[in-house]
Amino acid sequence: MTRFIGVDLAWGEGTATRRANETGLVLLDAAGTVLDAGWARGIDAVAVWLIDVARPGDVIAIDAPLIVFNETGMRECEREVGRRYGRWKVAANASNLKLGWLGGVTLRVALEAAGFRYTDGGQPPAADRVEFFECYPYTTLVGAAEFGYSVQRPRYKRPALALPTGERRAFRAAECDDLLQRMSALTTADPPLDLRSHPVTSALLESPSPLIDAAYKHREDLLDAALCAWTSALWSRFGLARCQVLGAADPPDSAGRRPVIIAPARPEQRRTVAAVPASPGATA
């Protein structure tokens, strides 16, 4: 049975004098049960965990740029995030070879060396190997109606600069707690997600979000990993009927891999609202 893995990857790889930031990790089954969850530091540790737990048929969604070969500027998939989701206050950071934080590329190389396959959404998930793709949790939150963000994204990432300094972190924490309550209702969704099924993710619902930055980031990384895992499940379950491939027109690299983001999408967020293609499951 296919399982779904979410990785909220720390883009920086760390140095000899500075540890890499934490990466959130969540393993989800088709019933919505969280089978494993936690954190790892450094690309090597993340790769080891994924190679250890993943098995043929599993699908991994990673929040990090995986295919980057443009020298400067933005990738087309990042431009498309702004074009398709900008109305919901969602945009993407630029990725290019001039930047110093391309941990996703390093992770992709390690996973391919282990026999995992990068997918650009052109084919249904394969049952005989582990596949992985790039995702972006903000597009999940505004692109999937289950979360209820029909106007704009939640402001749970950074303190709101428009607010007085003393109110910013409290506002961010309240936004995060509201998001977690919405996620807790996914137990009856299709696909489902039951945060209370594992002690690590259940803890997200049992106490209010902290105001201190380090503790908050620790919590946010796990939350985003759960969103990535659910995105993997949504793509595997419904394919292009519920998701779209951003950057699909970008030319591939020398190995034929296109730099894309697979993103949940409402009809009004798509390039065209005409015919909706069949899901991978239906195609298979």
C-alpha positions in Angstrom: 0.0 0.0 0.0 1.3 3.4 -0.9 2.5 5.7 1.9 3.2 9.4 1.8 6.2 11.2 3.2 6.5 14.9 3.8 9.8 16.7 4.1 10.0 20.4 5.2 13.7 20.7 4.2 16.2 23.2 5.7 17.7 24.6 2.4 21.0 25.4 4.0 23.4 22.5 4.5 25.3 23.9 7.5 29.0 24.5 8.0 31.8 23.2 10.1 31.0 25.9 12.7 27.3 26.2 12.3 24.8 23.3 12.4 22.1 23.0 9.7 18.6 24.0 10.7 16.1 21.3 11.5 14.1 19.5 8.8 10.6 18.3 9.6 9.7 14.7 8.6 6.3 13.0 8.5 5.3 9.5 7.3 1.6 9.0 6.5 -0.4 5.9 5.4 -3.4 5.8 3.2 -5.8 5.8 6.2 -4.3 9.1 7.4 -2.4 7.5 10.3 0.9 9.2 11.1 3.4 6.3 11.2 6.5 8.4 12.0 7.3 12.0 12.6 10.1 14.1 13.9 13.1 16.2 12.9 16.6 15.7 11.4 19.6 18.0 11.0 21.6 18.1 7.8 21.0 16.7 4.4 22.9 13.5 5.1 20.6 12.7 8.1 17.5 13.4 6.1 18.7 11.2 3.2 19.5 8.4 5.6 16.0 8.6 7.2 14.2 8.6 3.8 16.2 5.7 2.4 15.6 3.7 5.6 11.8 4.2 5.8 10.7 4.5 2.2 9.7 1.5 0.2 8.6 0.9 -3.4 5.3 2.7 -4.1 5.8 5.4 -1.6 5.6 9.1 -2.7 7.7 11.9 -1.1 6.8 15.6 -1.3 9.7 17.9 -0.5 9.4 21.6 0.3 12.7 22.7 -1.4 14.0 23.4 -4.9 15.2 20.1 -6.3 16.1 20.9 -9.9 18.0 24.1 -10.3 20.2 24.9 -13.3 19.4 28.6 -14.0 22.4 30.8 -13.3 20.3 33.7 -12.1 16.8 34.9 -11.6 13.8 32.6 -10.9 12.7 29.3 -12.2 9.5 29.3 -14.2 7.7 27.2 -11.6 8.4 30.0 -9.1 7.1 32.7 -11.4 3.9 30.6 -11.9 3.4 30.5 -8.1 2.9 34.2 -8.2 0.8 34.2 -11.3 -1.5 31.4 -10.1 -1.7 32.1 -6.4 -0.7 35.8 -6.0 -4.4 36.7 -5.5 -4.2 34.6 -2.3 -1.0 36.5 -1.2 1.3 33.5 -2.1 4.6 34.0 -3.9 7.8 32.0 -4.1 11.5 32.8 -3.4 13.9 32.7 -6.3 16.2 29.7 -6.7 19.3 29.8 -8.9 22.9 28.6 -8.9 24.2 31.9 -7.4 22.5 31.2 -4.1 24.2 29.4 -1.3 21.3 27.3 0.0 20.5 24.5 -2.4 20.2 21.6 0.0 17.3 20.3 -2.0 19.6 19.7 -5.0 22.0 17.8 -2.7 19.2 15.7 -1.3 17.8 14.9 -4.8 21.3 13.7 -5.9 21.4 11.4 -2.8 17.9 10.0 -3.3 18.6 9.3 -7.0 21.8 7.5 -6.1 19.6 5.3 -3.8 17.3 4.4 -6.7 14.5 6.9 -5.9 13.0 8.7 -8.9 12.3 12.4 -9.3 8.9 13.0 -10.9 7.8 16.2 -12.8 4.1 15.1 -12.7 4.1 13.7 -16.3 3.2 10.2 -15.2 1.2 8.5 -12.5 3.2 7.4 -9.4 4.9 4.1 -10.0 4.2 1.1 -7.8 7.7 -0.4 -8.2 9.9 2.4 -6.9 9.9 5.4 -4.6 9.1 8.7 -6.3 9.6 12.2 -5.0 8.6 15.7 -6.1 8.9 19.4 -5.1 5.9 21.0 -3.4 5.2 24.3 -1.7 2.9 24.2 1.4 1.4 27.7 0.9 0.0 26.5 -2.5 -1.5 23.5 -0.6 -3.2 25.8 1.9 -4.9 28.0 -0.6 -5.2 25.5 -3.4 -7.1 22.8 -1.4 -10.5 23.9 -0.3 -10.4 21.6 2.8 -8.4 24.3 4.7 -10.9 27.1 4.0 -8.4 29.8 2.9 -10.5 31.1 0.1 -9.3 34.7 0.4 -5.6 34.6 1.3 -3.0 32.4 3.0 -2.6 32.2 6.8 0.0 34.4 8.3 1.8 31.8 10.4 5.2 32.0 8.9 6.7 35.3 10.1 5.6 38.0 12.5 3.3 40.5 10.8 5.4 43.6 10.3 2.3 45.8 10.0 1.4 45.1 13.7 3.1 46.8 16.7 6.2 44.9 17.7 4.7 43.6 20.9 1.8 42.0 19.0 3.5 40.3 16.1 4.5 37.0 17.6 1.2 36.6 19.4 -0.6 37.1 16.0 1.7 34.6 14.3 1.0 32.0 17.1 -2.8 32.6 16.8 -2.6 32.0 13.0 -0.7 28.8 13.5 -3.1 27.5 16.1 -6.0 28.3 13.8 -4.3 26.4 11.0 -3.7 23.4 13.3 -7.4 23.3 14.2 -8.3 23.3 10.5 -5.7 20.5 9.9 -7.3 18.5 12.8 -10.5 18.3 10.8 -8.8 16.4 8.0 -9.5 13.1 9.7 -12.7 12.8 7.6 -11.2 14.3 4.4 -10.2 12.5 1.2 -7.3 11.9 1.6 -7.4 11.9 5.4 -4.8 13.1 7.9 -5.1 12.3 11.6 -2.5 14.4 13.6 -3.7 12.7 16.8 -2.6 9.3 15.6 1.0 9.8 16.6 2.3 11.4 19.8 4.7 13.8 18.1 2.1 15.3 15.8 -0.6 15.1 18.4 1.5 17.4 20.6 0.9 20.1 18.0 -2.7 20.2 19.0 -2.2 19.9 22.8 -0.5 23.2 23.6 -0.6 26.7 22.2 2.1 27.8 19.8 5.1 29.3 21.5 6.2 32.9 21.0 9.9 32.3 21.2 11.3 32.1 17.6 13.4 28.9 18.0 10.6 27.0 19.7 8.1 28.3 17.2 10.3 27.3 14.2 10.7 23.8 15.6 6.9 23.5 15.7 6.4 25.0 12.3 8.8 22.6 10.6 6.8 19.6 11.7 3.5 21.3 10.7 4.8 22.0 7.2 6.1 18.4 6.9 2.6 17.2 7.7 1.3 19.5 5.0 3.8 18.1 2.5 2.8 14.5 3.4 -0.9 15.4 2.8 0.1 17.0 -0.5 1.8 13.8 -1.5 -1.4 11.9 -0.6 -3.6 14.3 -2.6 -1.4 14.1 -5.7 -1.3 10.3 -5.5 -5.1 10.1 -4.9 -6.3 12.6 -7.4 -3.4 13.7 -9.7 -4.3 16.5 -12.1 -7.9 16.5 -11.1 -6.9 18.3 -7.8 -3.3 19.5 -8.6 -1.5 21.3 -11.3 2.2 21.2 -12.4 3.8 24.6 -12.2 6.7 25.1 -14.6 5.7 22.3 -17.0 6.7 24.4 -20.0 10.3 25.0 -18.7 13.0 23.2 -20.7 14.5 20.1 -19.0 18.0 19.7 -17.8 20.6 17.5 -19.5 19.0 14.4 -17.8 15.5 15.3 -19.0 14.2 16.5 -15.6 12.0 19.6 -15.6 12.1 21.9 -12.5 8.4 21.9 -11.5 6.3 22.3 -8.4 3.3 20.1 -8.0 0.6 22.2 -6.4 -3.0 21.7 -5.3 -5.3 24.0 -7.3 -8.8 25.4 -7.3 -10.3 25.8 -10.8 -9.7 29.6 -10.7 -6.0 29.0 -10.0 -5.3 26.9 -13.0 -3.8 28.0 -16.3 -7.0 27.0 -17.9 -10.4 26.1 -16.4 -11.5 24.1 -19.4 -11.2 20.3 -19.2 -9.8 18.8 -16.1 -7.4 15.9 -16.9 -7.9 12.5 -15.3 -6.1 11.6 -12.1 -3.1 9.3 -12.2 -5.2 6.6 -10.5 -7.8 6.8 -13.3 -5.1 6.9 -16.0 -3.5 3.7 -14.5 
